[in-house]
Amino acid sequence: MNLAPAMDVPAAELDRLQSRFAARRVLLDDGAVVSVRECGTAGGQGGEVFVCLHGIGSGAASWLETALLLAQAGDRVIAWDMPGYGASTPVAAARPVAADYALRLHGLLEALDIGRCVLVGHSLGAITAAHAARAGAPAAGRIARLVLLSPAIGYGAAGKEEQAERVRTQRLDTLARDGVAGMAAKADQRLLSAHAGELARQWVRWNMGRLDPAGYSQAVQLLAGAVVLADLPPAMPVQVACGALDVVTTPDACAQVAHACGVPLQLLPEAGHACYVEQPQATARLLRAAT
């Protein structure tokens, strides 16, 4: 496990994370462990259970601000560290596919006895979320609504073989050359817009600084081989949104996902790729809009 430094997040903020959105380990029936952070109770009228999946360079802690806003509104929020991230057990395959992660997600929903939830997938997390929400998937009956934020499309479609190999090689070469700390030090430059505050930038760097190289390498393989459009539309209502200033999964690319789902693309103003970190209030409003 990479014990990278805190990447200059103030101690008071780390204490806040620990006291209000602490990590715990959930043991699944198959013996795997999933690390989650949780807040809220969904005890209020109209309260929802939100299950949130982070992207390739992040972790469960990235949902802190959005989660606290949703909890304040009467919702329950559960954010996982995807397999190979945080204390979560990696999947077995060296080159995993979306089904491997979706199966682990289904196990988590079972272990937590989540009968119905709103499943929120950001970036790479949208690949897992879309696969889990397809018609006939084991977890589909537990998902009341799907929200895809800045969804990654993946590079596994026919005709994209060279692009997939280029993405795979570039990302793994960068990891080998710069290490996790080197990647984290400049993560905010691409993942956030010029409007982002310094605290959001610190959190983005902190979250990437805690990556495990092996788990990240598996996630790169998932990204290279995924075809998210093949899993759409989902078997339940869906929202698709992204930051209006996203340069990673651009509005044009996200519009393809929205079109495949038959819904309009919703834009979060003054937000880059890590839209829910940069604009938590706007994100929370979007997530609650359909409640």
N, C-alpha and C positions, 0 to 999 in steps of 0.2 A: 504494500500500500504506500503510495506517495504521500509523505508528510510535508507537503509544501508549506511555506510560511503563510501567514494570514493575509498577505498582499495588501497591507496598510488599511484594512477595515478597522475603524475605531473599536476599542475594547468594549465600550458601552453598547455598540451595535451587536457585537458577538454575544454579549450577555443577554441582550434582548432576544436574539435568535434562540438561545438556549432556554430562556425562561418561557417564551411564548410559542415557539415552534420547534420544540426539541425533537431530535431523532430517536427513534426506537426500532428494534429489530422484530420482524414478524416471521415466525417459523411456518413454512408451508407444509402441506401433507407429504410432499415428495422429499422433504429434508432441506430444501433450499431456504435461504434467508433473504428477505427483502427489507431494506432499511427504508423507513417512511418518516415523514414529519407531518404532524396533524394539529389542527386547532378547530375550535367551534364544535357545535353539537347538533346542528340541524333541528333544534328543538322548537324554533319559532314557526309561526304560521307561514306556509309557503317556503320554508327552509329546504335547501337542496344539499345533496352530498356531491361535492366536486372531487374528482380524482384527476390529478394533474401530472403530466409526463413532460419532463424537461428535454432539452436538446442535447446535441453531441458534446458541447463544450461546457456543460453546466451540471447542476445537481438539484436535489430537492429543496435546498435552502434558497434557491433563486426565487421561489414562490412566496417568500416571507411577506412582503408588503401587500400583494394581491390577496393572499390567504387571510391576513388579519382584517382587511377590509370586508371580505366575504363573511368571515366569522362574526364581525360586528353587525352585519345585516341578518344574522340568524342562520348562516349556512355552516356546514362542516366541510373542511378541506383536508384531503389526504394527498400528499405529494410523495412520489417514490423516488429513490435513487435507482435508476435502471440497472439491470444486471451488469455486474462488473464495475459499478460506480458506488462510492461510499462503502458501506458494509454489506452491500447486496451481492449474493453469490453470482458469479458469472454463468452465462449459458455454456453448454458443453462444446458446441461447435466452434471451430476456429474461424469459419466463415459463416456466421449465423444469418438467418433470414428472419423476416418479420414474424413469421409464425412462432419462432423460438421465444421472442419477447412477448408476443401476445399470449402465449400459453402461460408464461410466468405471471403476466398481469391477471389472467383468469384465476390462477391459483391464489393471488393476493386478494382478489375480490371475494373468493370463497372463504379464505382464512379470516377476513375481517367481517364476514357475513353481510356484505353490501348487496342488498337486493336490487336497488335501483340507484343510478348515479348519473351525473353529467361527466362525461369523459372529455378531458381537455388535453390535447397533444400539441406541443410547440416544436416546430422544426423537425428534427429527427423523431421526436416523440409522436409527431403526427403520423409517421409511418406505422408505428406500433398501434396507435389508436385507430387508424383507418382499418388495419387488418383485423383488430379485435371487434370492430363494429360492422363488419361485412355480414351479409345474410348467411345464416347457418353457423357462424362462428360460436365457439363455446361461451364467450362472454357477452354476446350480442343481447341476450335477453335481460342482462343486468344494466344495460346502457339506455337511459331514457333520452339522452340527447348527446350529440357529438359536437365538439368545438375544435376546429383545426386553426391554430394560430401560426402564421408564417410557416405553412407546411412545406417540408422538404419533399420533392417529387421522387428523388432517387435516380439512379443511372442504370437500372437493370433492364430497360426496355430494349427490344431488338433494334439494332442499328446504333446503339450507344456504347458498344463494347470498348472502343478506343477512348471515349470520354470517361467511362467508368474506370478504366485502368489508369488513366491520367490522374483522376481524382484520388484514387486509392494510393498511387505512388507519391503524389505530392504531399498528401496529408501524413503518410507514414514517414516520408523523408523529413518533413518538418519536425515531427515528433522526435526522430532520431537526432537531428541536428540541434534543435533548440531546447529539447526537453520540455516537460510540462511547465516549469517555471518561466522559460523563455516564451512559450506560447501565451501563457497567462498575462505576462507583463504588457502585452500589446493587444489583448483580446477586445478591450472596449473600443478600440479605434475602428473596428469593422462591425461590431455587434450593436453599437449604439449610434444615435445621430448626434449632430452638433448641439442639439438642445439638451442633452442629458446632463444631469448634475453630477458633481464629483462623487457623491455617495453611491449612486447607481454604477458609476465606473469602478469604484472600489469593489462593490459586490460582484460585478461581472468578472473582474480579475481574480477575486478570492475564490469564486466557484470553479473557474477553470484551473486555478492553482491546486485544487484538490483532486484532479483527475488521476486515475490509476492508468498507467500506460497500456496495460494489457486489456482493460475494459474499454478504453478509448479505441484501441486497435480493432477490437471486435466490432465496435460501433461503426468504424470506418468501413469495414466489410459489409455491414448492413446497409449503409448509405449507398455504397457502390452497386449493390445488387438489387436494391428495392425498386418496385414499380408501384407507387402509391395509387396512381390512376386506375390500376387494375382492380383495386379494392373498393372503388367508388361507383355509384353512390352508396352510402351506408344504409343499414336497415332501420334507421330511425331519423328523426329531424336532425339537421346539421346547420352549423354556422361556420363560415370561413372568413378569417380576418387576417390582416397583417399591418405592420407599421407602414405608413405612407412613405417613409424615407428608408425602407428596408433595401439594402444593397446586396443581401445574401440570397434570400428568397424574395425576389422583387415583386411588386404589385402585379406586374404582367404575368409572372410565373404563378403567383397565387390565384390569379384570375382563371387560369386553366383548371385549377382544383375546384374553384367555386362553380365553374361551368359544368364540370363533370358531375357535381352534386346538384345542379339545377337551382342554385341559389346565387344571390348577388354577393360580390366581395365587399366586406366591410373594412374600411380603412381607419386606423388609429392615427390621428394627426400628430405631427411632431414626434414620431417614434421610429426607431430603427428596427433591426432584427429582433433584439431582445425586448420586444414591445412591452411585455408585462412587467419587466424590471424597470424600464424607463417611464412607463405611463401606467402605474398600477391602478390608479383611480378610474381611468378610462377603460382599462381592461376589466376591472370588477363590474363596472356598469354594463359593459358588453356581455359579460358572462351571466349577469342577472336579468338581462333584458327579456329573455324568453321565459322567466319563471312566473 
